[in-house]
Amino acid sequence: SLNSISRRLKELMLAAVAPGEDLSDYDVLVTGHSLGGALATSFVMDVAEYGMDAGRGLPQLEPSEPWWSSIASTITGKKVQMGAPPPPPRPKSLKMYNFGSPRVGNDAFCRKFDSLVGNGIDEAYRIVNDQDAVARFPRTMNGLALGNIGYDHCGPTVLITEIENQISKRDGNDGASKFQKSEMLWIEGESNGAACPVRDGEALSDPLGSGSLLGDINDIVGTFQGNANEEDKAFSFSKLGNMAEKVTGRLQKLNVEDVASIVGIDKKFTQREVKFLRSIFSGEGLMHHMEDRYYQGMGMCSGYAALPGQELRPLEELEAMDVAEIEEA
């Protein structure tokens, strides 16, 4: 997809430079949604490394045509022959903000992209709307049986929470339910030190590790064994009963994550996968990917109630309204 538009896009950008000016006078911001976000990632990586080389589409082994040739030919109406071309121009700044982009490349691709941030790419953020399923593909889970496919995200993630999570209900003095804002977005590496919920993380873990089912049972047994003294060395039905009670209590809390941990699948990884599958089956994963939901989410983060076809309204207005009034609106 990118190879079919990349060269033409570079030509248009160079042609847009005003007479007497240079591309280095311009700030370039690249953006896109869904597939467009993936194309934006690859395009920015290309320009950051090689400049605005309009003599080719994607990077290639063979030499590209002079980057200015197509523009000169368009202006003169004939093929222009000149000496050795100067290096492709670079913009004053290069920034990327994409929305709902799937994972574009493998680990090596991501490392290359990240190495260019601050060294050709001035700023790069991936905006993800809550449970957007497209932004979570391809999945590491595919690699549990087929090997690690290694696809990941490039640049830090900006996670927007959906309106029903951004606003929580509270009771007003008149007994009516009101809306109250809560945290609206989370920025990877800036908001806090928590792991990014959009990344898969480590899929495998120690089956006897802390927090796993077998690990917890092992800790229970170890606690009773560690507390043994000379008087307890004899077989004790009371001691065995207490230990069995604790083990039974832990088994009563058994869940999907515990079952997965028995075969060495990390509990947090399982929780993310279960949440992801629920979003798929409920339809939220696809709904949260739609452009109108991104519009709504970005509006909320900017302090406005943004709904397609309606005027922007400050969030302060919503906080003064009853829940029923807002839902009706």
Secondary structure, 3 states (H helix, E strand, C coil): CHHHHHHHHHHHHHHCCCCCCCHHHCEEEEEEECHHHHHHHHHHHHHHHHCCCCCCCCCCCCCCCCCCHHHHHHHHCCCCCCCCCCCCCCCCEEEEEEECCCCCECHHHHHHHHHHECCCECEEEEEEECCCCHHHCCCHHHHHHHCCCCCECCCCEEEECCHHHHEEEEECCCCCEEEEECCCEEECCCCCCCCCCCCCCCCECCCCCCCCHHHHHHHHHHHHHHCCCHHHCCCCHHHHHHHHHHHHHHHHCCCHHHHHHHCCECHHHHHHHHHHHHHHHHCHHHHCCCHHHHHHHHHHHCCEECCCCCCCEEHHHHHCCEHHHHHHC
